[in-house]
Amino acid sequence: MCIRDRVGTNLITYYTAGMSARSDAEDSAKVIKYEPAQSSYDEDTEILFQTMEAITKNYYTPVEKEILVEGAVKGMIKSLEDPQVQYYDSNALDAFLLDTRGSYGGIGVRIIEVGEHVVVFETFAGSPADRQGLNPGDRIIEADGHDLTGKGIDFVVELLRGPENTTVDIVIKRPGADEPIALTVEREEIRVTSVFSEMLEEGLGYIKISNFDSHTAEEFSSQFREIEQGGLSRGLILDLRDNPGGLVDQAVEIAKLLVPEGEIVRLVGRDNDVKTIYYSSAVKKPYPIVVLINEESASSAELLAGALQDRDAALLVGKTTFGKASVQQLVYLADDRAILLTMARYFTPSGHDIHQHGIEPDFEVDMPEILRYYRYFLPGRLERGDYGPNVEMLQMMLDQIGYTIDVTGYFDEQTARALTDFQTAAGITRSGAFDDQTWIQLREALDLAAREQDDQLNFALDLIHKPGLWNITGGND
């Protein structure tokens, strides 16, 4: 059983203050306007209207037609058995479009719901929240005079987001502080960065793409140009792990910078007709490229990884990817509603069908599960006598950073001692119980461990350091 199954309700649903976390976003910037059919409805279609009329006229309590219509639409979508197809009412459509834009008006925090409270999960560097000193673990208990206890994360998001150059008054409860702290935070346009880059050592660059929104190609191009000008004589590591995908056109634009001249990807529609083929005109890079992938790399991330692998432009390290190779387009309906509809599937240059199969790495390398999922662990309180998946995950985290402990799922004396030792080393209250302060320090310790003990990244570094990497054709040996 993997950690995802064990953590139960301790999986994060986080929101940027104004934008929901993406799971599988729109794979094309194109949209389609609905044009009503001119022909009369056939007998099969007419049954929908007969059913609606029978219900509205005869059901023992009144039913609004709008509810029936929406139910029929959702039923049709469910019958497709395609999890990527989604229906959006006007409110959900606004949120979806906000998500794909990659920017919004707000204060620049990711928040999570813990019991009846909303907690700051992280702040964006340079954002209003960051400048005002909000920290992970701060519980937002009031916003603009509203008590937020038990109100839910959506209610809090609506209060925190808003137009630029406006303010929101919040009250927070900080771990370790005796009294609540009142802050006035100005809203501004928050641009969620999807690309991070750095030089790992002289001549060796690293770029991570977290998702593909409308700014991703621009961000990648700018950062890639900067590190390439700094010299990539040793190579480039491209990290696509845990990237759920997003806009296909953004992945294609990035591929045009990395994939040698020729085909990048082809989109295939009904009856296997080729709708579009995307090409690159780039020159093959004179340095080796290694791409990191895992089970959560999906959609546009797979498109990019597959093109680099098929065109012998990079070696892939990690685990077989998710296997989502369908392309969705937004179809606008009446009354500001829409459906995200699967229109095509894409194939790699060699004709590899990724869908439900994924992309296999050239070198399969495991990663400790706890280092992949520790950020899903929420703040709260755990103490002696507690039992369950949350305790088990806490024990796994302590074990990963070097504290000898049996992973049993039961908060026993041994767990309390290990936690006390950790609290002593972190310089926080030695309670032997897990609390918000301990959550903050433990997450920081795991952040460091995730980098130092990243077996997939370390394997990529070993490959880069081997002379003649670009001539390697086999994997897993």
N, C-alpha and C positions, 0 to 999 in steps of 0.2 A: 504494500500500500504506500503510495507516494504522499509527500507532505501536503499536496493540494487536497487530498482526501482526508488527511488527519486534522487539518486546522479548523475544519467545520466553519462556525460562524466567525472565525477570526480572519476571514479574508477581507481585504480592504475594498470598500467602494469610496473613492475619493473624488472630490470635485475641486477644480480650480474655481475660485470665487467668481463664478459667472460661466463656467464651462464644465461639462461633465467629462469624466475620463473616457477616452475612446476605447472601444473594444474592437470593432471592425468597422471602419469608416467607409465612406463613399469612395469607390475606386475610379471614378471619372469625374472631371469637372463639367462634363457635358450634361445638359438636361433635355428633356423631351416635353413638349406641350401636348396635352391630351386633346384630340380632335374627335368629337362624337361621331359614331358611325352613322352613315346616311341610310343604310338599309334597315328594314323593319326587323324587329326582334324575332328570332325563330322560336319554335315551341319549347326548346330546352331553356332558353332565356326567360320566356314568359312565366315560367314556374316561380321565378324569384318574385315577380310582381304579384302573382296570385297568392303566394305565401305571405307577403307583406300585407296585402289587403285583408286576408283572412285573419291575421293577427290583430291589425289595427281596428278591425270592425267587431271582432268576436272575443278577443282575449278578455278575461274577467276583470283585469285592471287596465287602465289606459297605458299605451306604450307609444312613445314618440317615434316617428318615422326615422328621424336622424339616428337614433340608437340602433334600429333594425338595419339601416343601410350600413352603418359602421360595422355592425356585427357580421353582415354578409361579406363585406370587403375583407375583414380579418379572417373569416372562414375560408375565403378563396385563397388568401395568401398562405394560410396554414396547410391547405391541401397540396401546395407545391412541395412541401417537405424540404424547403430550401431555407436554412437559417439565416442566410444573407439577405433575403427579401424582407423588407420592413415597411410598415404603414405608419405615416406620420400625420397627426392632426396639426392644426396651425401652430400650437405651442411647441409640440415636439419637433416640428419642422424648423422653427426658429432656432431651437437649441442645437439641432443637427447642423444647420448651416453655420452657426457660430463655431461649432466644433471644427469643421473643416477649414474655416478661415484661419485658425491658429492665433487669433487675437481677440480681445474683448475688453470692455471697460470694467475695471475692478481694482482690487488692492494688491493682487499678486500673491495669493496663498493657495495651497492645496489643503483642503480640510477633509476630515473623516468623521463619521458618526460612531461614537462609543457610548453605548447605553442611551441615556437621555441627553448626552452632551455632544457638542461639536468641538473637535480638537484640531489644532493646526498640525498638519502632517509635515509640511515643509513650506518655506517661503522662497520666492524667486529672487535671485541676486539682483540688487539694484532697484527692486520694486518698492512702492510706497510702504508695504508691510515690512519689508526688510529694513528700510530706512527708519521706520518707527520702532524697530526693535522687537517685532513679533518673532517668537521662537517655536520650533517644534515642541509639542507638549502643552502649549498654552491652550486653555479651554476658553472658548468665546462664550460668555454667559449672557451678554446683552449686546444688542445692536440697535442704535437709534431709539433707545428707550424700551425696546421689546425684550422681555425675558425669553431666552431661547431654550430653556429647559424643556425637553420633550417635544419641541416644535418640529424636529426633523431637519435633515440637511438641505432639502429643497427650499424650505422657508428661509433658512440662513443665507443660502446662495442669492436669493432674490433681494435680500437686504444689503448684502455686501457688494454686489455688482451694480453698475449704473454708469451714467455718462461721465466722460472725463471732466476734470476740474470741479467735481462735486466731492463732498466729504461724507464719511460715515463715522458716527461715534460708537465705539465699542468698549466693552468692559471684559477683561480677561482674568482668569484665575491661573496664576503661574505656579508650576510645581515648586514647592519649597518656600513660596512667599506666603506671608500671613494674611495679607490684605489683597483684595482685588485691585487691578490696575486699570485706570480709564485712559483711553487713547482716542484721538481724532485722526483718522487716516484719510488722506486725499486719494480719490480714484484717478486713474489715468489709463491710457491704453496699455494693456498688458499683452506683450507678444510672447507666446510660449515657445521657447527655443527647442527645436527638435534635433539639432546637430551640436555635438560637442567634439572639440579636437584639441590635441596637444602633441608635443614632441616627446616621445618616451625616452629617447636618447638622440644623440647627434645623428642625423640622417635617417631616423626612423620615426614615422608619423603614425598617429592613431586618430581615427574618426569614428564616432558612434552616432548612428541615426536611430532615434527612438520611435519615430513614426513619420508618415509622409503627409503633411498638410500643405496648404497653399504657399507657404514660405520655405519649405524644406529645400528645394533645389537652389533657391537663391542663397540660403544660408550655407549649404554645402559648397556651392561654387566659390563663395567668398572665402570660406575657411580652407578649402582645398587649395585654392590659389595661393593663400598666404603660407601654408606649410610647404607647398611645393617650391615656392620661391625661397624658402628657408633651407631647401635641400633635402630630397628624399633619396639619397644615394643608397641607403640600406634597404628601404622598403616602406610599405604602407599596410597597416592593419585596419580593416573596415569591420566594425562591430555592428551586426544586424540582429543580435540576440534580443529576444523579448520585444521585437518590433512587430506590431499587429498589422501593419500595412497602411493603407490610405489611398491617396490619389495616384493613379497609374501614371499620369503625365509627369508628376514630379519624379518618380522613379526612373522614367525614361530619360528625362533631362539629365539626371545624375549619371545614368548609364552612358550617355553620349560623351561624358568626360573620361570614362574609364574603360569602356569596351572597345576593342580594336575595330577598325572599319569593317562594316558588315551588319548582319542582322542582330537586333537586340531581342525582339519578342514579336510574336504574331498573335493577333486576336482572331478567334474562330467562333462563328455564330452558328445558327441553325443549319442543319444538313451539312455540317463541316465546311461551310463556305468561309474563306478567309476574308475578314472584314478590313483588317489593317495590318500592315507590317511596319514596324519601327526599325530604323537603321541608325547606325553610328558612322561617323566619318573620322573618328579619333585615331591617332597614331598609337600603336602598342607602347605601353609604358616601359621605360628602360630599367625599371626596378621591380622587384617581386611584390605581389599583393596577396595578402591572406585575409579571407573573410570568415568571421566568426558567426555561426548560426546555432540555433537550438530549437526545441520543440515548439516554442512560442513565436518563432519567426514565421510570418505569414504574408500571403497576398503580395503586395508590391515589394516587400522585402525578399520574397522568394523569386519574384521576377528579376530583380537586380542580381541576386546571388546566382540564379540559374544562368543568366546571360554571361556573367563573368566566368562561371565554371565551363559552360559549353564552348566558349570562344577561347579557352585556354589562357584567359587573362588573369586568373587567380586560382588559388587553392582554397578549399573550404574546410574549416576545422570546427568540430562540435558534434551536434546531434542532428538527426533527420528532422526537417522542418515540418510545420503544421499541416501543409497540404491544402491550401485554399487558393485556387487559381481561377476563380470566376470574377467577372467584371460587372459591376453594378452601375446603373445610371439612374438618376433621379427623374421620375416621371411626375410632372405636376398635374394634379386633378383639380376639380372645382373647389371653391371656398378655401383656398390657401392650404390645401392638403396635397399629399404626395405619397408615392410608393417608391422605394429603392428596389429596382427590379434587375435581376440578373439578365444581361443581354448577350454575354459572350464568355468564352474561356480563353485563357492565353496559354501558349505553348512556348517552350524555350527554343532557341535556334536549332537544336538537334531534333526537335519534335517531341521532346519529353512532356508528357501530360502530368503536371504537378498535382492536379486536383485529387485530394484524398490519398495521395501517395507521398507528397513532399519531395524535397531534394535531399539526397544522401550526401554527407560530407566526404571529401577525399580522405580525411583522417578523422575517425570517430573518437572523440575524447569526452569522457564524463565530467560532470561538475557536481560537487557535493550539493545535495538537494537543499540543505538548509541555507547555503549561500545564495541560492536562487530565490528562496521564498521568505527569507527572514523579514523583508520589508513589508510583508503582509501581516506581520504580528502587531496587534493593536495595543495601545496603552490600556491600563486597567489595574486591578489588584488581584494578586494571587498570593496565597500564604499556606502555611502548614495545614494539611488535611484536604486541600483541594485536589481534584482528580479530573483528568480529561485531556483532550487534544491540545489545549492551550498550555497545560503544564508540560506535556510531552515536548512541544515545540520549544518552550523555554529551556528545558533540559538539553535539547539538541543544540541550541545556540550556545549555552555555557560550555558544553562539551567541545564545540567547534573552536572556541577561542582558548581552549587549553585547561579547563577546569574538569577534573576527574569526577564523573557522575554517571550513574546508571539511568538510562532513558526508560522510565517505566510509566510515565503519565501520572504518577502519584507524587505530590509535593511532600516529601518526607524530610527527615532531619539532614540527610546528606545533601538534598537540594538547598535547604536553608543555609547550610554551611558554605556551599559553593557560591550561593548568591551573596552571602555576607562577605566572603573573600573578594568577590568582584566589586562590591560596593566600597570596600576598604581601598582597593586599588584605584577606583574611580574618584575617590575623595568625596563621596556622598554619604548620607545617613546610613549607618549599618543596622538595618532593620531585619535582614534575613527574609524580607517579603518583597515581592515584585510590585512596584508602584510606578507612577509617571516619571519620576526622576531616574529610576533605574532603567525604564524603557528608553529614555533619551540616551543615556550613557551606553547601554547595551547595543543600541542601533549604531552608534558611532563606532563601537568596537568591531561590530560585524561589517560595517562599511570598509574599515581598514583590512579586516581579514578577507573580505570578498576580493579585494584587489591583490593582496599578497598571496592568497591561496587559490587564485583563479587558474585552474589547471588548463582550461582551454586557451586563455590568453598566454600563459607561460609556454604552452606547446607551440602556439603561433610564433612566439619570440624565438624559440629554439629553431623552428623552420627558417625564419628570416636569417638567423645567424649561420645557417649552413650554406656554404658556397654552392652555387649552381642550383638554387631552389627552383628557378623557373624551368629547369629541365626535368623535374620530378614528374612522373606521369602516374605512378601507382599510389595507393593509399593504404593506411592501416598496417604498414610494415616497417 
